[in-house]
Amino acid sequence: MSFFGIGNQRGGQQQPTDVRTTQGGVPLDAVSRLRRMRGEGGNPLFTSDLSVSEFVLLEQMGWRPLGLVLGSSIYHVGIQYGNFYQNQELPYLSAAMYEARELAMSRMEEEADVLGADGIVGVRLEVGGYAWAENALEFTAIGTAVKAPAGDAVWRTRDNKPFTSDFSVQDFYKLVSSTGYVPRELVLGNCVYHIAHQGFMQQMKTIGNNIELVNYTEAIYVARELAMARMQAEAETHGADGIVGMQIVEKTHIWSPHVIEFMAIGTSVEKRGEPKNVALTFQVGLND
């Protein structure tokens, strides 16, 4: 969902392409490959980025890995200037960074849907650039699509989409086996913020003194708060009871050092049952 109102920008302004895609932007070749993996026209074949330990635990839970799924969007991030001496959000850039991630995540979910998945675990959101695409960033969402045991409870979201989570399989196991909670969606909020430069008199006051840099403190505080509030709003829209594994990431990306993006991200969860008592187990590593 978008809190910035810019919607999907795949309109008539895009350059024509010979690549055929679904309405959501997934190449039809990828859809054909996923259907073959599902078993159409041959034997099923799964792929995953799970470690051996994660794969074994998933099998013991009765779940099956279906395939490594991904979504990608190379997005041109426009230009917006902030007042040199003013702390302020740059909403045009905030919207661009949010929308690009949403496009990548929705395409990853569409691939999982083709495989008939109930959810995606170990989701990673990555941002990178290329020398040949100035002011453009590639946003990638990647994870392993998984299938619940036959006859198990409904795991898909209220919108009938596979759940998304950045949990490892170990954390997924601990959550669903002992707490009564289930993962819902990977939720995020972001804010691109211009941090004001200090004026000459401000710099002079700090020389040789222990003093709080109030304008910097306020800028960082406000930007984080905006990102966190937007992440919480996402979780509230689909009826989540809480957010687990939350992180706040700060990056400058392709902007000047005084323009920083704050991204808050975590997995929303919903209570579906009562906690269970699970016996403690201990593992001894053999590497030492």
Long-range contacts (C-beta under 8 A, 24 or more apart in sequence): 1-102, 1-234, 1-237, 2-95, 2-98, 2-99, 2-102, 3-98, 3-189, 3-230, 3-233, 4-91, 4-94, 4-95, 4-98, 4-99, 5-95, 6-95, 6-96, 6-99, 7-99, 8-99, 8-103, 9-99, 22-110, 24-106, 24-107, 24-110, 25-73, 25-103, 25-106, 25-107, 26-71, 26-107, 26-110, 26-111, 26-114, 30-111, 31-111, 31-114, 34-67, 34-69, 34-111, 34-114, 34-115, 35-114, 37-66, 37-67, 37-115, 38-66, 38-114, 38-115, 38-116, 48-144, 49-122, 49-142, 49-143, 49-144, 50-122, 50-144, 50-169, 53-169, 53-170, 54-122, 54-168, 54-169, 54-170, 55-169, 57-169, 57-170, 57-173, 58-146, 58-169, 61-149, 61-173, 61-177, 62-148, 62-149, 62-152, 63-146, 63-147, 63-148, 63-149, 64-146, 64-147, 65-144, 65-145, 65-146, 65-147, 66-112, 66-115, 66-116, 66-117, 66-144, 66-145, 66-146, 66-147, 67-111, 67-112, 67-115, 67-117, 67-144, 67-145, 68-142, 68-143, 68-144, 68-145, 69-108, 69-111, 69-112, 69-115, 69-117, 69-120, 69-142, 69-143, 69-144, 69-145, 70-107, 70-108, 70-111, 70-140, 70-141, 70-142, 70-143, 71-103, 71-104, 71-105, 71-106, 71-107, 71-108, 71-109, 71-110, 71-111, 71-140, 71-141, 71-142, 72-104, 72-107, 72-138, 72-139, 72-140, 72-141, 73-100, 73-101, 73-103, 73-104, 73-107, 73-138, 73-139, 74-130, 74-133, 74-136, 74-137, 74-138, 74-139, 75-99, 75-100, 75-103, 75-136, 75-137, 75-138, 75-139, 76-133, 76-135, 76-136, 77-135, 77-136, 77-137, 77-253, 77-254, 78-135, 79-135, 82-194, 82-258, 82-259, 83-194, 83-196, 84-196, 84-197, 85-196, 85-197, 85-199, 86-194, 86-196, 87-193, 87-194, 87-195, 87-196, 87-215, 87-218, 87-219, 87-222, 88-193, 88-194, 89-191, 89-192, 89-193, 89-194, 89-222, 89-223, 89-226, 90-192, 90-193, 90-194, 90-259, 91-192, 93-192, 93-255, 93-259, 93-261, 94-190, 94-191, 94-192, 94-261, 97-190, 97-192, 97-253, 97-261, 97-263, 98-188, 98-190, 100-137, 100-139, 101-125, 101-139, 101-141, 101-188, 101-190, 103-139, 104-139, 104-140, 104-141, 105-141, 105-164, 105-186, 107-141, 108-141, 108-142, 108-143, 108-164, 109-161, 109-162, 109-164, 111-145, 112-145, 112-162, 113-161, 113-162, 115-145, 116-147, 117-145, 117-146, 117-147, 117-162, 118-146, 118-147, 118-148, 118-155, 118-156, 118-162, 118-163, 119-145, 119-146, 119-148, 119-155, 119-156, 119-162, 119-163, 119-164, 119-165, 119-183, 120-144, 120-145, 120-146, 120-162, 120-163, 120-164, 120-165, 121-146, 121-165, 121-167, 121-168, 121-169, 121-172, 122-165, 122-166, 122-167, 122-168, 122-169, 123-164, 123-165, 123-166, 123-186, 124-166, 125-186, 125-188, 125-265, 127-251, 127-253, 129-253, 129-254, 135-254, 137-253, 137-254, 153-182, 153-272, 155-182, 157-184, 157-185, 157-238, 158-238, 158-239, 159-238, 164-267, 165-267, 166-245, 166-265, 166-266, 166-267, 167-244, 167-245, 167-267, 171-245, 174-278, 175-244, 175-269, 177-276, 177-278, 178-275, 178-276, 178-277, 178-278, 179-275, 179-276, 180-271, 180-272, 180-273, 180-274, 180-275, 180-276, 181-241, 181-242, 181-244, 181-269, 181-270, 181-271, 181-272, 182-269, 182-270, 182-272, 183-244, 183-267, 183-268, 183-269, 184-235, 184-238, 184-240, 184-267, 184-268, 184-269, 184-270, 185-234, 185-235, 185-238, 185-240, 185-267, 185-268, 186-265, 186-266, 186-267, 186-268, 187-231, 187-234, 187-235, 187-240, 187-243, 187-265, 187-266, 187-267, 187-268, 188-230, 188-231, 188-234, 188-263, 188-264, 188-265, 188-266, 189-226, 189-227, 189-228, 189-229, 189-230, 189-231, 189-232, 189-233, 189-234, 189-263, 189-264, 190-227, 190-230, 190-261, 190-262, 190-263, 190-264, 191-223, 191-224, 191-226, 191-227, 191-230, 191-261, 191-262, 192-255, 192-259, 192-260, 192-261, 193-219, 193-222, 193-223, 193-226, 193-259, 193-260, 193-261, 193-262, 194-258, 194-259, 195-219, 195-220, 195-258, 195-259, 195-260, 196-258, 197-258, 223-260, 223-262, 224-248, 224-262, 224-264, 226-262, 227-262, 227-263, 227-264, 228-264, 230-264, 231-264, 231-265, 231-266, 234-268, 235-268, 238-268, 239-270, 240-268, 240-269, 240-270, 241-269, 241-270, 241-271, 242-268, 242-269, 243-267, 243-268, 243-269, 244-268, 244-269
